[in-house]
């Protein structure tokens, strides 16, 4: 696994820290990794690039 840094808004980071602790994750990194893996798995189920775009729009990631 390679390392990288991602900047998060201060308020979002506080929420992530709180929920990671409540859910029993060993670290914020573990929580974020799990959340991203779940989102990516849902996108990988799409049959086409167009369906992926529609799903991302539905989630509010793109307009």
DSSP file (Angstrom, degrees, kcal/mol; ACC not computed):
  #  RESIDUE AA STRUCTURE BP1 BP2  ACC     N-H-->O    O-->H-N    N-H-->O    O-->H-N    TCO  KAPPA ALPHA  PHI   PSI    X-CA   Y-CA   Z-CA
    1    1 A X              0   0    0      0, 0.0     2,-0.3     0, 0.0     0, 0.0   0.000 360.0 360.0 360.0 139.4    0.0    0.0    0.0
    2    2 A X        -     0   0    0      1,-0.0     2,-0.3     0, 0.0     0, 0.0  -0.704 360.0-124.5-102.4 156.9    1.3    3.4   -0.8
    3    3 A X        +     0   0    0     -2,-0.3     2,-0.3     2,-0.0    -1,-0.0  -0.736  32.2 162.1-101.4 148.3    0.8    6.5    1.3
    4    4 A X        -     0   0    0     -2,-0.3     2,-0.4     2,-0.0     0, 0.0  -0.973  30.3-121.8-154.5 163.7   -0.7    9.8    0.2
    5    5 A X        -     0   0    0     -2,-0.3     2,-0.4     2,-0.0    -2,-0.0  -0.897  19.0-171.4-113.7 140.4   -2.2   12.8    1.9
    6    6 A X        -     0   0    0     -2,-0.4     2,-0.4     2,-0.0    -2,-0.0  -0.998  19.4-134.9-128.5 132.0   -5.7   14.2    1.4
    7    7 A X        -     0   0    0     -2,-0.4     2,-0.4     0, 0.0    -2,-0.0  -0.735  23.5-170.9 -88.6 132.8   -6.8   17.5    2.8
    8    8 A X        -     0   0    0     -2,-0.4    -2,-0.0     2,-0.0     5,-0.0  -0.932  32.3 -99.0-120.8 146.6  -10.1   17.6    4.5
    9    9 A X     >  -     0   0    0     -2,-0.4     4,-2.8     1,-0.1     5,-0.2  -0.328  37.7-117.4 -56.4 143.3  -12.1   20.6    5.7
   10   10 A X  H  > S+     0   0    0      1,-0.2     4,-2.0     2,-0.2     5,-0.1   0.882 114.0  48.2 -55.6 -43.2  -11.6   21.0    9.5
   11   11 A X  H  > S+     0   0    0      2,-0.2     4,-1.8     1,-0.2    -1,-0.2   0.885 112.0  48.9 -68.5 -38.4  -15.3   20.4   10.3
   12   12 A X  H  > S+     0   0    0      2,-0.2     4,-2.8     1,-0.2    -2,-0.2   0.916 109.4  52.8 -65.5 -42.5  -15.5   17.3    8.1
   13   13 A X  H  X S+     0   0    0     -4,-2.8     4,-2.7     1,-0.2    -2,-0.2   0.896 106.9  52.3 -61.1 -40.4  -12.3   15.9    9.7
   14   14 A X  H  X S+     0   0    0     -4,-2.0     4,-2.2    -5,-0.2    -1,-0.2   0.906 111.1  47.6 -62.3 -40.8  -13.9   16.4   13.2
   15   15 A X  H  X S+     0   0    0     -4,-1.8     4,-2.8     2,-0.2     5,-0.3   0.921 111.5  50.4 -64.4 -44.1  -17.0   14.4   12.0
   16   16 A X  H  X S+     0   0    0     -4,-2.8     4,-2.6     1,-0.2     5,-0.2   0.927 110.7  49.2 -60.8 -45.6  -14.8   11.7   10.5
   17   17 A X  H  X S+     0   0    0     -4,-2.7     4,-2.0     2,-0.2    -1,-0.2   0.925 112.8  48.2 -58.8 -45.3  -12.8   11.4   13.8
   18   18 A X  H  X S+     0   0    0     -4,-2.2     4,-2.4     1,-0.2    -2,-0.2   0.948 115.6  42.0 -62.4 -50.5  -16.0   11.2   15.8
   19   19 A X  H  X S+     0   0    0     -4,-2.8     4,-2.6     1,-0.2     6,-0.2   0.840 111.0  55.9 -70.6 -32.7  -17.7    8.6   13.7
   20   20 A X  H  X>S+     0   0    0     -4,-2.6     5,-2.5    -5,-0.3     4,-0.6   0.918 111.3  44.9 -62.6 -42.3  -14.6    6.5   13.2
   21   21 A X  H ><5S+     0   0    0     -4,-2.0     3,-0.9    -5,-0.2    -2,-0.2   0.930 113.4  49.1 -67.1 -45.8  -14.3    6.3   17.0
   22   22 A X  H 3<5S+     0   0    0     -4,-2.4    -2,-0.2     1,-0.3    -1,-0.2   0.901 111.9  49.3 -59.8 -42.0  -18.0    5.5   17.5
   23   23 A X  H 3<5S-     0   0    0     -4,-2.6    -1,-0.3    -5,-0.2    -2,-0.2   0.566 116.8-114.3 -77.9  -8.5  -17.8    2.8   14.9
   24   24 A X  T <<5 +     0   0    0     -3,-0.9    -3,-0.2    -4,-0.6     2,-0.1   0.680  56.7 158.8  87.2  17.9  -14.8    1.2   16.4
   25   25 A X      < -     0   0    0     -5,-2.5    -1,-0.2    -6,-0.2     3,-0.1  -0.466  44.7-132.5 -71.8 148.6  -12.2    1.9   13.7
   26   26 A X  S    S+     0   0    0      1,-0.1     2,-0.3    -2,-0.1    -1,-0.1   0.692  82.9   0.6 -76.2 -17.6   -8.6    1.8   14.8
   27   27 A X     >  -     0   0    0      1,-0.1     4,-1.8    -7,-0.1    -1,-0.1  -0.986  69.9-108.0-160.7 164.4   -7.9    5.0   13.0
   28   28 A X  H  > S+     0   0    0     -2,-0.3     4,-2.8     1,-0.2     5,-0.2   0.895 119.3  57.3 -62.9 -40.4   -9.3    7.8   10.8
   29   29 A X  H  > S+     0   0    0      1,-0.2     4,-2.7     2,-0.2    -1,-0.2   0.906 105.4  49.7 -57.9 -43.0   -7.4    6.3    7.9
   30   30 A X  H  > S+     0   0    0      2,-0.2     4,-2.3     1,-0.2    -1,-0.2   0.914 111.9  48.3 -63.5 -42.7   -9.1    3.0    8.3
   31   31 A X  H  X S+     0   0    0     -4,-1.8     4,-2.5     2,-0.2    -2,-0.2   0.937 113.8  45.8 -62.3 -48.3  -12.5    4.6    8.4
   32   32 A X  H  X S+     0   0    0     -4,-2.8     4,-2.6     1,-0.2     5,-0.2   0.907 112.1  51.7 -64.0 -42.2  -11.9    6.7    5.3
   33   33 A X  H  X S+     0   0    0     -4,-2.7     4,-2.5    -5,-0.2    -1,-0.2   0.929 111.4  47.2 -59.2 -46.1  -10.4    3.7    3.4
   34   34 A X  H  X S+     0   0    0     -4,-2.3     4,-2.1     2,-0.2    -2,-0.2   0.914 112.1  49.7 -63.0 -43.8  -13.5    1.6    4.3
   35   35 A X  H  X S+     0   0    0     -4,-2.5     4,-2.0     1,-0.2    -2,-0.2   0.913 113.2  46.2 -62.4 -43.2  -15.9    4.4    3.2
   36   36 A X  H  X S+     0   0    0     -4,-2.6     4,-2.7     1,-0.2     5,-0.2   0.893 109.8  53.8 -67.5 -39.4  -14.1    4.9   -0.1
   37   37 A X  H  X S+     0   0    0     -4,-2.5     4,-2.2    -5,-0.2    -1,-0.2   0.897 109.0  49.8 -61.2 -39.9  -13.9    1.1   -0.8
   38   38 A X  H  X S+     0   0    0     -4,-2.1     4,-1.6     2,-0.2    -2,-0.2   0.920 112.7  46.0 -64.9 -44.0  -17.7    0.9   -0.3
   39   39 A X  H  X S+     0   0    0     -4,-2.0     4,-1.9     1,-0.2    -2,-0.2   0.919 113.5  48.8 -65.1 -43.8  -18.4    3.8   -2.6
   40   40 A X  H  X S+     0   0    0     -4,-2.7     4,-2.4     1,-0.2    -1,-0.2   0.890 107.1  56.0 -64.8 -39.3  -16.0    2.5   -5.3
   41   41 A X  H  X S+     0   0    0     -4,-2.2     4,-0.7    -5,-0.2    -1,-0.2   0.893 107.4  49.6 -59.5 -40.2  -17.6   -1.0   -5.1
   42   42 A X  H >< S+     0   0    0     -4,-1.6     3,-0.6     1,-0.2    -1,-0.2   0.898 111.8  47.9 -65.9 -39.8  -21.0    0.5   -5.9
   43   43 A X  H >< S+     0   0    0     -4,-1.9     3,-1.7     1,-0.2    -2,-0.2   0.852 104.0  60.7 -69.1 -33.9  -19.5    2.4   -8.8
   44   44 A X  H 3< S+     0   0    0     -4,-2.4    -1,-0.2     1,-0.3    -2,-0.2   0.710  93.6  65.9 -67.9 -18.5  -17.8   -0.7  -10.1
   45   45 A X  T << S+     0   0    0     -4,-0.7    -1,-0.3    -3,-0.6    -2,-0.2   0.608  79.3 109.0 -76.4 -11.1  -21.2   -2.4  -10.4
   46   46 A X    <   -     0   0    0     -3,-1.7     3,-0.1    -4,-0.2    -3,-0.0  -0.346  65.0-145.0 -68.3 146.7  -22.2    0.1  -13.2
   47   47 A X  S    S+     0   0    0      1,-0.1     2,-0.3    -2,-0.0    -1,-0.1   0.673  75.5  16.2 -86.4 -18.8  -22.4   -1.2  -16.7
   48   48 A X  S  > S-     0   0    0      1,-0.1     4,-1.9     0, 0.0     5,-0.1  -0.954  75.7-107.6-150.2 166.0  -21.1    1.9  -18.5
   49   49 A X  H  > S+     0   0    0     -2,-0.3     4,-2.4     1,-0.2     5,-0.2   0.864 119.4  56.9 -63.3 -35.8  -19.3    5.2  -18.0
   50   50 A X  H  > S+     0   0    0      1,-0.2     4,-2.2     2,-0.2    -1,-0.2   0.900 105.8  49.2 -63.2 -41.0  -22.6    7.0  -18.4
   51   51 A X  H  > S+     0   0    0      2,-0.2     4,-2.4     1,-0.2    -1,-0.2   0.884 109.2  53.0 -65.7 -38.1  -24.1    5.0  -15.6
   52   52 A X  H  X S+     0   0    0     -4,-1.9     4,-2.6     2,-0.2    -2,-0.2   0.933 109.0  49.5 -61.2 -45.5  -21.1    5.9  -13.4
   53   53 A X  H  X S+     0   0    0     -4,-2.4     4,-2.4     1,-0.2    -2,-0.2   0.905 110.3  50.6 -60.6 -42.1  -21.6    9.6  -14.2
   54   54 A X  H  X S+     0   0    0     -4,-2.2     4,-2.4     2,-0.2    -1,-0.2   0.903 111.0  48.5 -63.2 -41.0  -25.3    9.3  -13.3
   55   55 A X  H  X S+     0   0    0     -4,-2.4     4,-1.7     2,-0.2    -2,-0.2   0.914 111.5  49.2 -65.6 -42.5  -24.5    7.7  -10.0
   56   56 A X  H  X>S+     0   0    0     -4,-2.6     5,-2.5     1,-0.2     6,-0.8   0.887 111.8  49.3 -64.4 -38.1  -21.9   10.3   -9.1
   57   57 A X  H ><5S+     0   0    0     -4,-2.4     3,-1.1     1,-0.2    -2,-0.2   0.909 108.6  53.3 -65.1 -41.5  -24.3   13.0  -10.0
   58   58 A X  H 3<5S+     0   0    0     -4,-2.4    -1,-0.2     1,-0.3    -2,-0.2   0.821 109.3  48.9 -62.5 -31.5  -27.0   11.4   -7.8
   59   59 A X  H 3<5S-     0   0    0     -4,-1.7    -1,-0.3    -5,-0.1    -2,-0.2   0.552 117.1-115.7 -83.7  -8.9  -24.5   11.4   -4.9
   60   60 A X  T <<5S+     0   0    0     -3,-1.1    -3,-0.2    -4,-0.5    -2,-0.1   0.599  82.5 120.0  85.7  12.0  -23.7   15.0   -5.5
   61   61 A X  S   <S+     0   0    0     -5,-2.5     2,-0.3    -6,-0.2    -4,-0.2   0.817  80.3  19.6 -80.0 -30.1  -20.1   14.4   -6.5
   62   62 A X              0   0    0     -6,-0.8    -2,-0.3    -9,-0.2    -1,-0.1  -0.945 360.0 360.0-134.7 158.1  -20.4   15.9  -10.0
   63   63 A X              0   0    0     -2,-0.3    -1,-0.1    -3,-0.1    -6,-0.0   0.395 360.0 360.0-115.5 360.0  -23.0   18.3  -11.5
